[in-house]
Amino acid sequence: MSKKQQKAEHRGRPNSKAFREFVASGWADRDTTTPDRAEVADYAATRRDSVSAEFAGHRLVVPAGGLKVRSNDCDYQFRPHTAFAHLTGLGSDREPDAVLVLEPTDSGHEAVLYFRPLAGRDTEEFFGDSRYGEFWVGARPSLDDIEAELGLSARHIDELPDALAKDAGSVSLAVVRDADQDVTALVDKVRTEAGVEAERDPAELDTELARALSELRLVKDEWEIDQMQSAVDATKRGFEAVIADLPRAVESGRGERWVEGVFGLVARHEGNGVGYDSICAAGDHANTLHWIKNTGEVKDGDLLLLDAGVEVDALYTADITRTLPVNGTFSDAQRKVYDAVFAAQEAGIAAVKPGNKFSDVHAAAIRVIAEHLYEWGLLPEGVDVETTLDVEEGQYHRRWMVHGTSHHLGIDVHDCALARKEQYMDAELQPGMILTVEPGLYFKADDQLIPQELRGIGVRIEDDVLVTADGHRNLSADMPRTSADVEAWIARVQQG
């Protein structure tokens, strides 16, 4: 199932029989020790069992996706599709072009992983394939390796077409359509050739599968929670590296890029990399919500809004924001805004508990934001807190607080995005859910409806919060949040 790619014609490679024999010879024996069973294997099997129960009798196809071209013959670093990673336990850059198939049986499903295993040294792939060959990208696992590591069956990817076509007239197929266009095309071809007249569009089943796999991630198991805590802990170390280097960011010019680079170094060293493009927004750039250009200066007296997260090798990512005074001390106006946002976040975090709805978190935080804006006289004349909170006739506060306060978090930074509204926004919070709480206030430099002293100040505070049986646990509680604690944190880190 490899993706076809244009070959550069200006390159040549020796291909004589003598040369091929020479390349294949003289290597030490490979280590054939099979890996231990991965800790995640049992958890992934439990997740697959949940999917199996919901889709009894259907053949389920979950591709990892393939390599994507960055330019010419250079690929982006591979990241498997989220659903594939969740159901197999494979993270980091494993395994391009692999496909997990849940094959229906009398008692549920058999999990079979189709992938490209390690090729022999006497093959053309070993030396000649710059995309998959061991000489170029390193050794891949064998079929036995995968079976030992993950506790499922493994097959060569070349067997996939026949496996999908088997009994296609009597066994319906469902595929995660956005994971791999080639695999999706293959599934559609099998459906067409089988000539099955379905009572409904087969793509509807695909949609149901994608939605179910998204909703499956709403509640995390204990292994996932540990991964999330590791991501948060690594993220704290990244923030502290940035804090320690803030003077250098000011001195070096293009300080936002410096901040991005410092955090990225920690993220790459501590895990798989950043979980999303870091927002390193100094001064008025903090008021551009998705400022990822990071081309600006970091100046003494500015605030730096740093929204960043480390993605661990298992692909779980933190998502944390701290707004830092670059010189270590908030001005009076900066502190005024910061403390208002902190109060809103405290209200939002307090609303994270079983029985409350997901939407209650935003409602609690945004009320505090509205109260401060009203107290400061920023809402239009005649508009009080209740009026602005009216969804149909109000919402004036959204000029300065545009976004929602929370989203689910996990393998994706905006996880579970395909979940139904009743399972997301309208759902009751359950133990094991992890969500962000991230209110903000954004006063653009050219906003003439606010006092001069507030213009150019943007503040967001964001933490990753686990719903527990009796309330919540802030996974990022070790990262200071109050204005006084943030100032003390900066002083402590920079003093070494």
LINSUL-V265724 format. One record per run of one state. SS is the DSSP state (2 for helix, 1 for strand, 0 for the rest). FROM is the first residue (numbers start at 1). TO is the last residue. If there is no record, write none. Layout:
BEGIN
<<SS	FROM	TO> <SS	FROM	TO>>
END
This chain:
BEGIN
<<0	1	16> <2	17	24> <0	25	39> <2	40	54> <0	55	58> <1	59	63> <0	64	68> <1	69	71> <0	72	73> <1	74	75> <0	76	81> <2	82	88> <0	89	98> <1	99	105> <0	106	107> <1	108	115> <0	116	123> <2	124	128> <0	129	133> <2	134	137> <0	138	142> <2	143	150> <0	151	152> <1	153	156> <2	157	165> <0	166	172> <1	173	175> <0	176	180> <2	181	194> <0	195	201> <2	202	216> <0	217	221> <2	222	244> <0	245	245> <2	246	252> <0	253	254> <2	255	270> <0	271	272> <1	273	274> <0	275	278> <1	279	282> <2	283	287> <0	288	302> <1	303	308> <0	309	309> <1	310	311> <0	312	316> <1	317	317> <0	318	319> <1	320	325> <0	326	331> <2	332	350> <0	351	356> <1	357	357> <2	358	375> <0	376	384> <2	385	389> <0	390	395> <2	396	399> <0	400	407> <1	408	408> <0	409	420> <2	421	423> <0	424	427> <1	428	428> <0	429	433> <1	434	437> <0	438	439> <1	440	443> <0	444	451> <2	452	454> <0	455	456> <1	457	460> <0	461	461> <1	462	468> <0	469	470> <1	471	474> <0	475	482> <2	483	495> <0	496	496>>
END
